[in-house]
Amino acid sequence: RDMCCPQNEKCNGQWQQSMFQAWQRSPTSLRLCSLRTDVNCLLMEGKGIVGRWVPSRLWESDLPQRSRRSHLTTQANLTQQSPTRASRRKANLTQQNPTQASQTKANTQDTGEHPSPASMLRATYLTSILFRVVESPNRSAHGEEMLAALSENSRNPHIEEVHVLMEGGSCDLLKAEMSANVGGEGALGKLHCKSVSEQPLYKDFFEYAQQELSSRIVILGNTDAVFDGTLGLIQRDLSPGLALVLPVQTDKGLYRSIFGRDCVVPTRCSWGAYDGYGWDSGGSSWDAFIWRSPLPQAVNLTALSFPMNANQANQAAGAVLHDGGVKLVNPCKFVNAFHWHCSPEMHAPIDSLHNLKLVGVQPCWQNCTGLLSERGLIPVTDMCADGHRVPVSAELSRLFKHRAVDWEGVRDMCCPQNEKCNGQWQQSMF
């Protein structure tokens, strides 16, 4: 109903009309207020879905309309966009049901076409590239995906620098390959490269972060993982000794806008079979670590001598960090990592990982350590005020657990006052 106007502006009808016209040219120019100090934004009365926290500190934006070969979008191109096309995109959003609309708002990628708050997260993305995989004209299918993913992450306003450990090639050659995917020297200017003679190991990444990225928030991720505006939910002052892990999930539409097809991959952001679509190993896979460098001295980096893309490498690396005193938190229900990998698998053929200690981290649901706190969030302990708590059956409980690990999952259910919610009743729910 209202908008937040700068102190020195009247924001009258003519001023608001110019905002509306800017939205017709570029939907990302119009946004909802998300921070206490935001101005030039709209104030939404009410937000989210009852009983679930839908992240709200994100920009109101639709998916960028661009193809893989048309990323060089200029302001002139934006002004030539017809109002009909912009209106059609807005209509598509408003025709969704409330849950879909909220998820669209929460999951769309920010393109950096509007001012960003000074208090937003500024992270450094660390990854690696085997240059011959992305080099044209013989670029592999997964090389296409990795190059596009690297380009999208370079555009993310929450990522201020991109550091790549490169096998072969050079930074200039990589920029040349990326230039058709990024558009604008601002994103390419984020790129920093270090040449390596062979595939880097987890140890090499963490040592690089210790030496070169001290005091920064570091995102160490597989090259085919794509992040979006939900990175803004992470605290800028992330505590030392804390590491967030992010399992991947199916992309919400950006992959299709670039490649012209969907990339449906198994979601790894799950508690168990309940939300894993039958995959009952929730909390045992992730593709990114996020932490404030440096790691505690107690972390044994020499124990990380294996590549990131080996099977179960993430769990083995997590175990080394955990044994060194690092607290691991999995906020994947709020912070997205999309998996752009619809070509054949590329896992390293290494058997030694089977003999290493592994660790699992189930997704958090409320008050995730390391994320911005949400005003008005109802603690689990205060829920079920109009009902009574009943222990869930073992059968139901197993839906929210890893099949082989007895970690804490769903223990109680909120039963209506006039129901017993006994075993037979719960079996009917199952």
N, C-alpha and C positions, 0 to 999 in steps of 0.2 A: 504493500500500500504506500510506503514511503521510500524516499531515497536519502542517502547521506550526502549532503552538499558541502563543499569546502566553505570555510568561514567567509571568504572574500567573494563568494559567488551568490547570485540570486537563484540560479537554476530554474529560471522561468520557463514558460512554454516553448519559446524559441530555442532556448538552450537544450531543453529536453528533446525537442524535435531533431536537433543536430545529433544527439546521442542515438536516437532511433534510426536515423539515416546511417550512422556509423555501424550500427548493428546489422542493417541490411547489407552493407558491404562486407562486414566481417563479424560473425556472431560472437567471437571471443572478445570483442571490444566492450560488451555489456556483461557485467558480472554481479554476483551477489556479494554483499559484505560478508567477510569471513573473520576479520581480525578487529580488535577493539579500536584500532587507529585508522581503519580503512575509510576512505572517502571516494566519491564518484562511483558509488555502488548502490545496489538496491537492497532494501531490508525486507527479508522474507518473514512473514508471520507464521511460526510453526515450521517444523522440519522433521524429516525422518519418518520412520515407520514405528508404530507402537510396539514396544518390546524389543527393538533392535536399534543399535547405534548405526546410523548411516553417516559416514564421514561427511562433514559439511564445510570444512575449511578448504574448499576447492573452488576453482573458478568455474563459472557457468559457461560451458562451451560444448559445441557439437564436434563430432569427429572432423578433422581437417579433410577437405575434399581435394585430394590430389592423387596422382598416380605415381608410379615409381620413377617415371622419366619427366615429371613435371613439378619438381620440388622448387624450382626457381621462381617462386611466386613473389611478385613485386607489389608495391602499393598500387601501382597503376592497374595491375591485373585485378586487385581487390575492388577498386572503384568501378571497374567495368562489369563486375558481377551483377546479374539482374536481381532486382528485389524479389521476383517470383521464385528464383532458386533458393534464396535465403529463407523466404517464407515457407517454402516447401519443407526445408530441413527442420525449421522450428515446429511446423505442424506434425511432422513425424515424431518429434519428441513428445509433444503434448498429447498425442493419441495413445501413448503407452499407458499401461496401468501404473498406479503410484509406485509399486515396487520396481518395475522396469525403469521408470523415469528416474527414480532416486539412484539406481545402479548406474544408469547412463551418465548422470551428473557426476557420480563419484568416480567413474572409471575412464572417462574420456581423457585423452592425452592433451596436455596443455602445449600450445605451440609458441608461447613466448611473444605473442603479438600485442600484449597489453602490459601495463606497468605491473611490476611485482612488488609486494611489500618488502620493506627493508629487513623485516624480521624473519623472512622465510629461510628454510633450510638451504644451505650452500654446501654441496658435497662434491667430492672428487671420485669419479668413476675409474676403477682400475680393472683392466681386462687384458686379453692377449689375442693376437692374430697370426695365423700362418699365412703369409702374404700370397703365396701361390694359389691358395684356395679362393681368394677374393680378386685375384688379378684377372683382368680381361685380356684376351677374348675367351680364355678357357676357364672362366669362373665356374665353380661347381654349383649345384643347386643349393646346397647348404651355404656355400659362400655368398650367394645372393641374399639369403636370409640374414646371415651375420652382418654383411655390409649394410643392409637396410636397418637392422637393429642398432648397429653402432651409430648410424646417422640419426635415428630417432632419439637415442639417448643423448646425443650431442645437442639436440634441439631442446632438451628438457631444461626449463629455467632453474630447477633445483640442482642441476649438475653444472658446476662452474668450470671444471676442468675434466678432461678425459685423458687418462694415461694408458698407453698401450705398450705391452711388451711384444715386440715384433720379431718373428722368425722370417728373415729375408725382407727384401724391399727396403723402403725408406719412408719417412714421414711424408715427404713431398709426393711420392708415388701413391701412398694411401689416401692423401688428400685429393689427389687427382681422381682416384676411383670413387671417392665419396662425393665429389663436387656435384654430380648429377642427382644425388639423393638428398643433399642437405639444403642447399640454397642459402646463400649469404655467408660472407666471411666470418660473421659473428660465431656461428657454430663451428666452422672449421678452425677458427682461431683458438678453440678450447683444446685442440688436439696436441698431445705431447707424446713422443715415442722414445722407446729405448730398445736398441737392437739386442737380440739374444741369439745365441748360436744353436739352441735346441729348444724343444718344448719346455716352457717354464713349469716348475713344480709349485705346489702350494707354498713351500718354504720360500721360493723366490719372490712370490707376490707379497707375502707378509714381511719379508726382509726389506723389500723395496718400500713398502708403506712405512716401516719403522724408520728408514733412513731418509726418504725423500718427502714423505707426506705427514710428518710429525705435527700434532695438534689439529689435524684436519679430520672431518668426518669422511670416512672412506667407504665406498661401495665396491666390494670385490665381487664380480659376477661373471658368469659364463657369457660369452659374446652374443649368444642368441637369446638372452633375457632382455626384455624391454620394460622400462619403468615409466610411470605416468605421474600425474599431479598428486597422487596419494603419497608421494615422498614427502609432501608438505606436512603430513601428520607427524613426522618424526621430529623430536625435540632438537633444536639447534645446539643446545648444551648437553648433548648425549654424554652420559656419565662414563668416565674411564672404567674399564673392567666389565663393560656391558657390550654384548654383541647381539644384534638382531639377525635372524636368519629368515630368508624369504623363499618358500617353495613357489614353483611356477604354476600357472593355470592357463586355461585357454584364453586367447586374446578376445577382446570385446568388440572388435570391428576394424581396428586400424590396419591390421594385416590385410584384410580384404580391400581396403581403400588403396593399398599400395600394389598388391599382387593380383587383385581381381578375383581372388578365391578365398575361402575360409581355411583356417588352419586349426583344426580341432585336435587337441592333444589331451591326454589324461591329466586331470587336475591333481596336483600333489598338495594343495592347500586344503587339508581335511583333517578331521579328528579320526575318522575311520570309515567304515562302509556306509554310514548314515549320509555323509556328504561327499564321499569319495567315489560315488557311482559304482559301488562294488569293490573298489580298491580299499583293502582293509589294513593298510600299513601307514596310516596317518602319522605325521610327525617324523618320518624317517627319510625324507628327501627334501633338499632345498638347493637353489642355484645361486644364492647370493649371501654374503656376510656384510653387515653394516656396523661399523664401530668407530670410535674416536682413537686415532693413532697417537701414541704407540700402545701396543699390547703390554700387559704386565710382564715384568722380567721373568716371572716364574713359568711363562709359556715356553715350552721346549720346541723352538722352531726347527731344529734338526729332525724332529720326529715327523715333520710335514713333507718328507721327501717322496711325494707322489703327485701325479698330475691331477688337475681339477676334473677332467672328463673321464676319469676311471670310475668304474661302478663303485658306489658307496663311499667315494672319496670325501663327499661333503660330511658324512657322518663321522668318518675317521678324523677329519680336520676339526670338527666340532668337539670330539672327545679330547683332542690335544688341547684346545682352548679351555675346555671345561676343567681339565686336570690342572691347568695353569691358573685357575682362579677366576676365569671369565664366566659371567652369568649369561646364558643363552636364552633369548626370548623370540618367539615366533609370532609376529603380528600380521600374518598373511591375510587374515580376515578383514584387515583395514588398509594395508599397504600392498599394492599390486606388483607382481612380477609376471609378465606374460611370456610364454614360451613360443618363440618363432622357430620351430624345428619340425617341419613336415617333410623333410628329406631323410634318407637313410641314416641310421644311428652312426655316431663317430666315437664310441667309447674306446679308450685305450685298452689293449689286451694285457692287463696286468693282474696277476693272481695273488700277489703278496698282500693285497688289502684284506683278503679274507682272514688274515691272521692278526689284524689290527683291532684295537678296541673301537667300538662304535657307540654313538650316542643318538638319542631321538629327542625331538623338541615338539610337543604338541602345540597347536595354535592357541593363543590366549583369546579370551572372549571379552573380558571387561578390564578396564584400567591397565592396559598393557604397559609394562615398564618400558620407558623410552619413547612413548608417544605423548602428544599433547593431551592434556586432560579435557574431558568433555563436560561442560556445564550441564547440570540436571540429570546426569546419568544415575540411574537407580542401582545401588549395589545389590548383588545377588542375595545378600543376607536380609535385605528389606523387601524382597519380592514375596509373592504368594500370601499377601495380607488378607485376601478374601477366600483363601483355600487352606488346605493343610498338606504338609510334606509327607510323602510316602516313598520309602526306598524303592528304586527301580529294580526290576528283575534282572538277573544275570544276562538273559537273552537281549534285552533292550540295552543294557549297559555296554555290551560288547560292540554295539554299533558305533560307539563313540571312542573306541580304543584301537590301538595297534593290535593286530591279531596275536602277536607273540610277546607283548610287553604289558605288564600289569601296572601301568601308571594311572594316575587319577583321571577319571573321566566324569560322566554324568552319574551321580549317586542317588539323587532324589528327583521326584517329579511333583509338580504342584497339582493336587487333586481337588476337585470341587468339594465344597463342604458337605454336600449330600451324597457323596460317592465314597466307596471304600477303596477303589482302585486296586483291587486285589490281583492275584496272579492271573486269573482268567480274564479280567478286564484289560490288564496290560498285554496279555497275549493277543487279544483282539486288536490292540494298537499296533503290535508288531506285525 
